[in-house]
């Protein structure tokens, strides 16, 4: 059973966070450390599986060394991007 995407907006926020994390050359683990968040939580945000609070967004901004307004600006710019293509899941062989 796969994780549930909250919404296309959450998925776009996740892609935005991931893009900025990669720009900074950070792993999820290092971003989590810098933000005071667990790396699994960072991964769930990047996959659009959770709805981060304002406080969490502020922590991510600090960890990424971006202003929250810059993150949201990029999020808005990405609104016209097509969603990423999902790879079909492999079914376990019996």
Backbone as CSV, one residue per row, in Angstrom:
resi,resn,N_x,N_y,N_z,CA_x,CA_y,CA_z,C_x,C_y,C_z
1,UNK,0.849,-1.166,0.000,0.000,0.000,0.000,0.901,1.237,0.000
2,UNK,0.687,2.151,-0.922,1.530,3.335,-1.031,1.043,4.477,-0.163
3,UNK,1.896,5.471,-0.047,1.540,6.660,0.730,0.509,7.485,-0.027
4,UNK,-0.265,8.225,0.702,-1.324,9.036,0.118,-0.836,10.469,-0.064
5,UNK,-0.994,10.992,-1.262,-0.678,12.387,-1.543,-1.823,13.228,-0.993
6,UNK,-1.502,14.264,-0.230,-2.522,15.141,0.343,-3.302,15.858,-0.760
7,UNK,-2.581,16.523,-1.665,-3.206,17.248,-2.764,-2.114,17.621,-3.756
8,UNK,-2.532,18.134,-4.907,-1.535,18.570,-5.890,-0.709,19.734,-5.344
9,UNK,-1.301,20.557,-4.482,-0.560,21.671,-3.885,0.520,21.165,-2.933
10,UNK,0.195,20.133,-2.170,1.185,19.534,-1.265,2.307,18.882,-2.067
11,UNK,1.927,18.214,-3.144,2.922,17.576,-3.999,3.855,18.638,-4.602
12,UNK,3.290,19.752,-5.024,4.089,20.850,-5.588,4.998,21.457,-4.526
13,UNK,4.497,21.596,-3.302,5.337,22.088,-2.215,6.498,21.125,-1.983
14,UNK,6.218,19.849,-2.007,7.275,18.854,-1.840,8.336,18.951,-2.916
15,UNK,7.898,19.117,-4.167,8.862,19.270,-5.265,9.687,20.530,-5.085
16,UNK,9.054,21.591,-4.586,9.756,22.856,-4.342,10.819,22.688,-3.271
17,UNK,10.454,22.065,-2.168,11.409,21.836,-1.078,12.566,20.973,-1.580
18,UNK,12.253,19.934,-2.315,13.301,19.047,-2.835,14.236,19.807,-3.773
19,UNK,13.680,20.606,-4.655,14.495,21.387,-5.588,15.455,22.312,-4.832
20,UNK,14.938,22.998,-3.824,15.782,23.912,-3.056,16.823,23.154,-2.235
21,UNK,16.448,22.013,-1.713,17.392,21.190,-0.960,18.545,20.753,-1.860
22,UNK,18.209,20.329,-3.069,19.236,19.892,-4.012,20.105,21.073,-4.438
23,UNK,19.492,22.233,-4.663,20.271,23.441,-4.990,21.325,23.731,-3.924
24,UNK,20.969,23.493,-2.680,21.879,23.753,-1.560,22.857,22.593,-1.340
25,UNK,22.676,21.504,-2.069,23.563,20.360,-1.931,23.368,19.605,-0.623
26,UNK,22.129,19.590,-0.140,21.825,18.957,1.140,21.131,17.614,0.937
27,UNK,21.440,16.672,1.799,20.673,15.436,1.851,19.422,15.701,2.686
28,UNK,18.459,14.798,2.626,17.286,14.931,3.494,17.713,14.901,4.951
29,UNK,18.690,14.069,5.251,19.164,13.969,6.628,19.777,15.284,7.109
30,UNK,20.611,15.902,6.257,21.241,17.157,6.662,20.212,18.288,6.753
31,UNK,19.267,18.335,5.808,18.212,19.346,5.907,17.413,19.139,7.190
32,UNK,17.113,17.895,7.506,16.396,17.607,8.741,17.168,18.093,9.964
33,UNK,18.459,17.825,9.994,19.292,18.274,11.106,19.284,19.793,11.217
34,UNK,19.484,20.467,10.077,19.528,21.930,10.084,18.181,22.553,10.438
35,UNK,17.108,21.816,10.165,15.752,22.326,10.411,15.186,21.877,11.745
36,UNK,15.828,20.939,12.384,15.282,20.375,13.615,14.144,19.409,13.357
37,UNK,14.182,18.748,12.193,13.141,17.797,11.802,13.793,16.446,11.516
38,UNK,13.035,15.389,11.618,13.551,14.064,11.280,13.635,13.937,9.760
39,UNK,14.633,13.220,9.283,14.802,13.066,7.828,13.591,12.390,7.181
40,UNK,12.941,11.481,7.903,11.743,10.840,7.356,10.606,11.845,7.179
41,UNK,10.544,12.805,8.075,9.521,13.852,7.979,9.802,14.740,6.762
42,UNK,11.081,15.066,6.550,11.468,15.843,5.361,11.071,15.078,4.104
43,UNK,11.339,13.782,4.077,10.973,12.962,2.928,9.476,12.940,2.685
44,UNK,8.699,12.858,3.750,7.239,12.853,3.612,6.736,14.189,3.065
45,UNK,7.376,15.281,3.483,7.015,16.593,2.928,7.339,16.618,1.439
46,UNK,8.531,16.156,1.078,8.940,16.171,-0.327,8.039,15.305,-1.194
47,UNK,7.471,14.265,-0.636,6.563,13.401,-1.396,5.124,13.910,-1.376
48,UNK,4.856,14.991,-0.636,3.510,15.551,-0.575,2.556,14.745,0.274
49,UNK,3.092,13.947,1.197,2.256,13.053,1.988,1.673,13.704,3.233
50,UNK,2.253,14.811,3.676,1.773,15.448,4.899,1.524,16.927,4.662
51,UNK,0.792,17.506,5.580,0.454,18.919,5.513,1.277,19.646,6.578
52,UNK,2.443,20.199,6.198,3.291,20.833,7.216,2.659,22.110,7.759
53,UNK,2.863,22.331,9.043,2.358,23.545,9.683,3.234,24.739,9.298
54,UNK,2.759,25.913,9.635,3.527,27.132,9.400,4.867,27.047,10.132
55,UNK,4.846,26.545,11.351,6.069,26.417,12.140,7.078,25.506,11.440
56,UNK,6.605,24.404,10.870,7.486,23.484,10.142,8.029,24.160,8.884
57,UNK,7.189,24.908,8.191,7.665,25.626,7.000,8.758,26.631,7.367
58,UNK,8.604,27.288,8.502,9.632,28.225,8.965,10.932,27.486,9.277
59,UNK,10.829,26.314,9.885,12.027,25.513,10.168,12.719,25.082,8.883
60,UNK,11.925,24.669,7.891,12.502,24.282,6.602,13.198,25.466,5.934
61,UNK,12.564,26.621,5.984,13.165,27.818,5.382,14.510,28.111,6.039
62,UNK,14.551,28.010,7.349,15.806,28.249,8.074,16.850,27.205,7.676
63,UNK,16.443,25.948,7.607,17.359,24.874,7.240,17.869,24.984,5.816
64,UNK,17.036,25.511,4.933,17.426,25.697,3.526,18.176,27.006,3.306
65,UNK,18.133,27.880,4.302,18.729,29.218,4.204,18.061,30.034,3.093
66,UNK,16.727,29.966,3.083,15.889,30.764,2.196,14.850,31.452,3.065
67,UNK,14.356,32.566,2.608,13.196,33.184,3.242,11.968,32.353,2.873
68,UNK,11.019,32.256,3.774,9.795,31.526,3.472,9.108,32.120,2.254
69,UNK,9.164,33.431,2.106,8.544,34.082,0.941,9.186,33.604,-0.368
70,UNK,10.500,33.319,-0.347,11.173,32.818,-1.554,10.699,31.409,-1.892
71,UNK,10.495,30.611,-0.864,10.001,29.250,-1.086,8.600,29.298,-1.679
72,UNK,7.748,30.170,-1.119,6.376,30.256,-1.617,6.325,30.858,-3.026
73,UNK,7.229,31.763,-3.312,7.293,32.324,-4.664,7.624,31.234,-5.681
74,UNK,8.599,30.392,-5.374,8.933,29.281,-6.264,7.757,28.310,-6.357
75,UNK,7.077,28.069,-5.235,5.901,27.198,-5.235,4.843,27.739,-6.202
76,UNK,4.628,29.057,-6.162,3.649,29.666,-7.068,4.097,29.559,-8.523
77,UNK,5.380,29.756,-8.777,5.902,29.635,-10.139,5.691,28.229,-10.686
78,UNK,5.735,27.247,-9.812,5.599,25.849,-10.224,4.147,25.442,-10.469
79,UNK,3.207,26.355,-10.266,1.790,25.990,-10.419,1.435,25.602,-11.850
80,UNK,2.186,26.088,-12.817,1.897,25.744,-14.203,2.700,24.537,-14.686
81,UNK,3.606,24.031,-13.843,4.386,22.851,-14.223,3.490,21.625,-14.234
82,UNK,3.698,20.746,-15.204,2.928,19.498,-15.169,3.416,18.642,-14.010
83,UNK,2.529,17.840,-13.431,2.957,16.969,-12.336,3.965,15.944,-12.852
84,UNK,4.854,15.484,-11.986,5.840,14.502,-12.432,5.160,13.201,-12.808
85,UNK,5.763,12.484,-13.736,5.216,11.191,-14.136,5.558,10.172,-13.069
86,UNK,4.602,9.386,-12.745,4.802,8.345,-11.732,5.178,7.046,-12.437
87,UNK,6.177,6.407,-11.883,6.547,5.098,-12.415,5.559,4.069,-11.899
88,UNK,5.162,3.159,-12.755,4.250,2.128,-12.254,4.964,1.266,-11.222
89,UNK,4.224,0.872,-10.216,4.790,0.031,-9.150,4.940,-1.394,-9.654
90,UNK,6.032,-1.998,-9.257,6.223,-3.399,-9.580,5.401,-4.250,-8.635
91,UNK,4.827,-5.260,-9.173,4.081,-6.192,-8.330,5.043,-7.295,-7.912
92,UNK,4.960,-7.685,-6.667,5.840,-8.761,-6.201,5.556,-10.041,-6.975
93,UNK,6.629,-10.735,-7.314,6.467,-11.999,-8.025,6.140,-13.085,-7.030
94,UNK,5.272,-13.978,-7.451,4.857,-15.075,-6.569,5.696,-16.291,-6.794
